[in-house]
């Protein structure tokens, strides 16, 4: 049999090893301190995403629709041809204008040569001044016809170019208003589209909050996945709505903002002041069904699961703690590892 003194020594040795292992496990837990921070006081409202660039392209000349190159939900580049009108008549006008310009060029050249000859002869006093005046008048008339022919050709070319209806900016087609075969008239709507490169959010803000919105000038918009994006500019309309006593406010999003589309409802947050709140890193908070909590690591190395009442998530990766924690308490940043350690400690206590 093992003497009792050896049993006592062995038990003490085993207990020391357990405590050492426990201390080693605790040291592996990365923790953060619950602390009071100066955070923005925010006022949240629902808003609607809008496209800054949205337009309806209309026909600028008449002609039969020969081809439609894009349809709804198609992406188009800036300057891309959306639809093509029949250009036979317009091409004929360009050809006639080009021919008239050619004739005008020849007439002006002939008038210049005649004026040059008349001027030389007048210098030599071989012709009367009236002959020179007549040549100068003919040159002026020929120049006027040349300039008119140039203008006619430019106008005919412009009308020909109008038979190619182009996109004013890069974007997505939202509506098509014409069909192949119908005759388009000047001013008739052909296609509508929006650009997703530049978006904004429209919000109706109560008049009591508008002075703070103007004072602080800070706001952000929430994505569907919970992330936030800080707006670039805030525009407050100078007139309130008589029915609701609200001011329309536009929040301009950074260019190229993804995941948002015109017509979507989003959450917006306006900075209206500064407050002091208790916060912990977002990765320390555990959500289990309807239970919210954190793993608190106490000074003696023991791990406790603590129920807390969490508030909003701040913009810098922290969560507000409304109840359940005190400033200075340390929480585990890896809830899974803390849960394993808590089970080990409970098993140890049960074994004792």
C-alpha positions as CSV (number, residue, x, y, z in Angstrom):
1,X,0.0,0.0,0.0
2,X,1.1,3.6,-0.7
3,X,1.7,5.5,2.5
4,X,-0.7,8.4,3.2
5,X,2.2,10.9,3.1
6,X,2.9,9.8,-0.5
7,X,-0.8,10.1,-1.4
8,X,-0.9,13.6,-0.1
9,X,2.2,14.6,-2.0
10,X,0.9,13.0,-5.2
11,X,-2.4,14.8,-4.9
12,X,-0.7,18.1,-4.3
13,X,1.5,17.5,-7.4
14,X,-1.4,16.6,-9.6
15,X,-3.3,19.7,-8.3
16,X,-0.3,21.9,-9.2
17,X,-0.2,20.4,-12.7
18,X,-3.9,21.1,-13.2
19,X,-3.6,24.7,-11.9
20,X,-0.5,25.2,-14.2
21,X,-2.4,23.8,-17.2
22,X,-5.4,26.1,-16.3
23,X,-3.2,29.1,-16.1
24,X,-1.6,28.2,-19.5
25,X,-5.0,27.8,-21.1
26,X,-6.2,31.1,-19.7
27,X,-3.1,32.9,-20.9
28,X,-4.0,31.8,-24.4
29,X,-7.3,33.6,-24.3
30,X,-7.1,37.0,-25.9
31,X,-9.1,39.6,-24.1
32,X,-10.2,43.2,-24.3
33,X,-11.4,45.6,-21.7
34,X,-14.9,47.0,-21.6
35,X,-14.3,50.7,-21.7
36,X,-16.2,54.0,-21.9
37,X,-15.7,55.9,-25.1
38,X,-16.9,59.2,-26.6
39,X,-19.2,58.1,-29.4
40,X,-21.5,60.0,-31.8
41,X,-25.1,60.3,-30.8
42,X,-27.1,59.1,-33.8
43,X,-30.6,59.6,-35.1
44,X,-31.7,56.8,-37.4
45,X,-34.2,57.0,-40.2
46,X,-35.3,55.0,-43.3
47,X,-34.2,56.3,-46.7
48,X,-34.6,55.4,-50.4
49,X,-31.7,54.9,-52.8
50,X,-31.7,57.0,-55.9
51,X,-29.6,57.2,-59.0
52,X,-28.0,60.6,-59.5
53,X,-27.8,60.1,-63.3
54,X,-31.0,58.9,-64.8
55,X,-32.5,60.0,-68.1
56,X,-34.8,59.2,-71.0
57,X,-33.2,59.4,-74.4
58,X,-35.5,60.9,-77.1
59,X,-35.3,60.9,-80.9
60,X,-33.9,64.2,-82.3
61,X,-34.9,63.5,-85.8
62,X,-37.6,61.6,-87.6
63,X,-37.1,58.2,-89.1
64,X,-38.2,54.6,-89.1
65,X,-36.7,52.5,-86.3
66,X,-34.5,49.9,-88.1
67,X,-32.6,48.3,-85.2
68,X,-32.7,48.3,-81.4
69,X,-29.4,47.2,-79.9
70,X,-30.2,47.1,-76.2
71,X,-33.1,46.1,-74.0
72,X,-34.1,46.3,-70.3
73,X,-31.4,45.4,-67.8
74,X,-28.6,45.6,-70.4
75,X,-25.5,47.5,-69.4
76,X,-24.3,50.1,-72.0
77,X,-21.1,52.1,-72.2
78,X,-21.2,55.9,-72.6
79,X,-21.7,56.8,-76.3
80,X,-22.9,53.3,-77.3
81,X,-25.6,53.2,-80.1
82,X,-28.9,52.3,-78.5
83,X,-31.1,52.3,-81.6
84,X,-30.7,53.0,-85.3
85,X,-33.2,55.0,-87.5
86,X,-33.5,54.7,-91.3
87,X,-31.0,57.2,-92.7
88,X,-31.7,57.1,-96.5
89,X,-33.2,60.6,-96.6
90,X,-30.6,62.0,-94.3
91,X,-27.8,60.5,-96.3
92,X,-29.2,62.1,-99.4
93,X,-29.2,65.5,-97.7
94,X,-25.6,65.0,-96.7
95,X,-24.6,64.2,-100.3
96,X,-26.5,67.2,-101.7
97,X,-24.9,69.5,-99.1
98,X,-21.5,68.1,-99.9
99,X,-22.0,68.7,-103.6
100,X,-23.2,72.3,-103.0
101,X,-20.1,72.8,-100.8
102,X,-17.8,71.6,-103.6
103,X,-19.4,74.1,-106.0
104,X,-19.2,76.9,-103.5
105,X,-15.5,76.1,-103.0
106,X,-14.9,76.4,-106.8
107,X,-16.8,79.6,-107.0
108,X,-15.0,81.2,-104.2
109,X,-11.6,80.2,-105.7
110,X,-12.7,81.7,-109.0
111,X,-13.8,84.9,-107.3
112,X,-10.5,85.1,-105.4
113,X,-8.5,84.7,-108.6
114,X,-10.6,87.3,-110.3
115,X,-10.2,89.8,-107.4
116,X,-6.4,89.2,-107.4
117,X,-6.1,89.9,-111.1
118,X,-8.3,93.0,-110.9
119,X,-6.2,94.3,-108.0
120,X,-3.0,93.9,-109.9
121,X,-4.5,95.6,-113.0
122,X,-5.9,98.4,-110.8
123,X,-2.4,98.9,-109.2
124,X,-1.0,99.3,-112.7
125,X,-3.9,101.7,-113.5
126,X,-5.1,99.5,-116.3
127,X,-8.7,99.1,-115.0
128,X,-11.1,101.4,-113.3
129,X,-11.8,101.3,-109.5
130,X,-15.3,100.1,-110.3
131,X,-13.9,96.9,-111.8
132,X,-12.0,96.2,-108.6
133,X,-15.1,97.0,-106.5
134,X,-17.1,94.6,-108.6
135,X,-14.5,91.8,-108.1
136,X,-14.5,92.4,-104.4
137,X,-18.3,92.2,-104.2
138,X,-18.2,89.0,-106.2
139,X,-15.6,87.5,-103.8
140,X,-17.7,88.5,-100.8
141,X,-20.8,86.9,-102.3
142,X,-18.8,83.7,-103.1
143,X,-17.4,83.6,-99.6
144,X,-21.0,83.9,-98.1
145,X,-22.2,81.1,-100.3
146,X,-19.2,79.0,-99.2
147,X,-19.9,79.6,-95.5
148,X,-23.6,78.8,-96.1
149,X,-22.7,75.6,-97.8
150,X,-20.5,74.6,-94.9
151,X,-23.3,75.2,-92.5
152,X,-25.7,73.2,-94.6
153,X,-23.3,70.3,-94.7
154,X,-22.7,70.4,-90.9
155,X,-26.5,70.5,-90.3
156,X,-27.1,67.6,-92.7
157,X,-24.3,65.6,-91.0
158,X,-25.7,66.3,-87.6
159,X,-29.2,65.2,-88.6
160,X,-27.6,62.0,-90.1
161,X,-25.8,61.4,-86.7
162,X,-29.1,61.8,-85.0
163,X,-30.2,58.6,-86.7
164,X,-27.8,56.8,-84.3
165,X,-29.3,57.3,-80.9
166,X,-26.5,57.1,-78.3
167,X,-26.2,56.6,-74.6
168,X,-25.3,59.9,-72.7
169,X,-23.6,58.0,-69.9
170,X,-22.7,54.4,-69.0
171,X,-25.5,52.6,-67.1
172,X,-28.3,50.1,-67.2
173,X,-31.4,50.3,-69.4
174,X,-34.6,50.5,-67.3
175,X,-37.2,50.9,-70.0
176,X,-37.6,50.7,-73.8
177,X,-40.4,52.8,-75.4
178,X,-40.1,52.0,-79.1
179,X,-40.4,48.9,-81.3
180,X,-38.6,48.1,-84.6
181,X,-40.6,49.3,-87.6
182,X,-42.4,52.2,-86.0
183,X,-41.6,55.8,-87.1
184,X,-39.9,57.9,-84.4
185,X,-40.6,61.6,-84.3
186,X,-38.4,64.4,-82.8
187,X,-39.0,64.4,-79.1
188,X,-40.4,60.9,-78.9
189,X,-39.0,58.8,-76.0
190,X,-36.8,55.9,-77.1
191,X,-35.1,54.4,-74.0
192,X,-34.6,55.2,-70.3
193,X,-31.6,54.3,-68.1
194,X,-29.8,54.9,-64.9
195,X,-26.1,55.0,-63.9
196,X,-25.1,52.9,-60.8
197,X,-21.7,54.7,-60.6
198,X,-23.1,57.6,-58.5
199,X,-26.0,57.0,-56.0
200,X,-27.6,59.0,-53.3
201,X,-30.2,58.3,-50.5
202,X,-33.3,60.5,-50.1
203,X,-34.5,60.8,-46.4
204,X,-37.3,62.8,-44.9
205,X,-35.9,64.3,-41.7
206,X,-38.1,65.8,-38.9
207,X,-37.7,69.6,-38.6
208,X,-36.5,69.2,-35.0
209,X,-33.4,67.2,-36.1
210,X,-32.5,69.3,-39.2
211,X,-30.5,72.0,-37.2
212,X,-28.3,69.2,-35.7
213,X,-27.9,67.6,-39.2
214,X,-26.7,71.0,-40.5
215,X,-24.4,71.5,-37.5
216,X,-22.6,68.2,-37.5
217,X,-22.9,67.4,-41.2
218,X,-22.1,63.6,-40.7
219,X,-24.2,60.7,-41.8
220,X,-23.8,57.1,-42.9
221,X,-25.9,54.5,-44.7
222,X,-26.3,50.8,-43.8
223,X,-25.9,47.9,-46.3
224,X,-28.2,45.0,-46.3
225,X,-25.5,42.9,-44.7
226,X,-25.2,45.3,-41.7
227,X,-22.1,47.1,-42.9
228,X,-22.0,50.9,-43.0
229,X,-20.7,53.4,-45.5
230,X,-20.0,57.1,-44.7
231,X,-21.6,59.5,-47.0
232,X,-19.5,62.1,-48.9
233,X,-21.9,65.0,-48.9
234,X,-25.2,66.0,-47.2
235,X,-27.7,68.3,-49.0
236,X,-30.6,69.7,-47.0
237,X,-33.6,71.1,-48.9
238,X,-34.4,74.7,-47.7
239,X,-38.1,74.2,-47.7
240,X,-40.1,71.9,-45.4
241,X,-43.1,69.7,-46.5
242,X,-46.3,71.3,-45.3
243,X,-48.0,68.0,-44.7
244,X,-45.4,66.2,-42.6
245,X,-43.2,69.1,-41.4
246,X,-40.1,67.2,-42.6
247,X,-37.2,68.4,-44.7
248,X,-35.9,66.3,-47.6
249,X,-32.2,65.4,-47.2
250,X,-30.0,63.9,-49.8
251,X,-27.0,61.7,-48.8
252,X,-24.4,61.4,-51.5
253,X,-22.6,58.0,-51.5
254,X,-19.0,57.5,-52.6
255,X,-18.6,56.9,-56.3
256,X,-18.7,53.2,-57.3
257,X,-20.7,52.2,-54.2
258,X,-21.7,48.5,-54.7
259,X,-24.5,46.4,-53.2
260,X,-27.1,49.2,-53.4
261,X,-29.6,49.8,-56.2
262,X,-32.1,52.6,-56.9
263,X,-35.5,52.0,-55.2
264,X,-34.0,50.1,-52.2
265,X,-35.0,51.0,-48.7
266,X,-32.0,51.5,-46.4
267,X,-31.2,52.6,-42.8
268,X,-29.5,55.9,-42.4
269,X,-27.9,57.4,-39.3
270,X,-27.3,61.1,-38.7
271,X,-24.8,62.4,-36.1
272,X,-26.7,64.7,-33.7
273,X,-24.2,64.9,-30.8
274,X,-21.6,63.2,-28.6
275,X,-22.2,60.7,-25.8
276,X,-20.2,58.4,-23.5
277,X,-21.0,54.7,-23.8
278,X,-19.6,51.4,-22.6
279,X,-18.4,49.3,-25.5
280,X,-16.7,46.0,-26.3
281,X,-15.3,44.7,-29.5
282,X,-18.0,43.2,-31.8
283,X,-16.2,39.8,-31.9
284,X,-16.6,39.4,-28.2
285,X,-20.4,39.4,-28.3
286,X,-22.2,36.0,-28.5
287,X,-25.7,35.7,-29.9
288,X,-27.5,32.4,-28.9
289,X,-31.1,32.4,-30.1
290,X,-32.6,35.2,-27.9
291,X,-29.7,35.3,-25.5
292,X,-26.9,37.8,-25.9
293,X,-23.8,37.6,-23.8
294,X,-20.0,37.8,-23.4
295,X,-17.4,35.6,-21.7
296,X,-15.9,37.5,-18.8
297,X,-12.4,36.5,-17.8
298,X,-12.0,37.4,-14.1
299,X,-8.8,38.3,-12.2
300,X,-8.4,34.8,-10.8
301,X,-8.5,33.3,-14.3
302,X,-12.0,32.0,-14.0
303,X,-14.3,32.3,-17.1
304,X,-17.9,33.3,-16.7
305,X,-20.6,33.6,-19.3
306,X,-22.4,36.9,-18.6
307,X,-25.8,38.0,-20.1
308,X,-25.7,41.5,-21.4
309,X,-28.0,43.9,-23.1
310,X,-26.4,45.0,-26.3
311,X,-27.1,48.2,-28.2
312,X,-26.2,49.4,-31.6
313,X,-23.0,48.6,-33.4
314,X,-20.7,51.6,-33.8
315,X,-18.8,52.5,-36.9
316,X,-15.4,51.5,-35.5
317,X,-16.2,47.8,-34.9
318,X,-17.6,48.0,-31.3
319,X,-20.9,47.2,-29.8
320,X,-22.6,49.3,-27.1
321,X,-23.3,47.5,-23.8
322,X,-26.4,48.9,-22.1
323,X,-26.4,46.5,-19.1
324,X,-24.5,43.5,-17.7
325,X,-20.9,44.8,-17.7
326,X,-18.9,47.3,-15.8
327,X,-16.0,49.4,-17.1
328,X,-12.7,47.7,-16.8
329,X,-14.0,44.1,-16.9
330,X,-12.2,41.9,-19.5
331,X,-14.0,39.9,-22.1
332,X,-12.7,37.1,-24.3
333,X,-12.3,38.0,-28.0
334,X,-12.6,34.3,-29.0
335,X,-15.9,33.1,-27.6
336,X,-15.4,29.5,-28.9
337,X,-12.1,29.1,-27.0
338,X,-13.6,30.8,-23.9
339,X,-16.5,28.3,-24.1
340,X,-14.1,25.4,-24.2
341,X,-12.2,26.8,-21.2
342,X,-15.5,27.3,-19.3
343,X,-16.5,23.7,-19.8
344,X,-13.1,22.5,-18.7
345,X,-13.3,24.6,-15.5
346,X,-16.8,23.3,-14.8
347,X,-15.6,19.7,-15.3
348,X,-12.7,20.3,-13.0
349,X,-15.0,21.7,-10.3
350,X,-17.3,18.7,-10.7
351,X,-14.4,16.3,-10.4
352,X,-13.3,18.1,-7.1
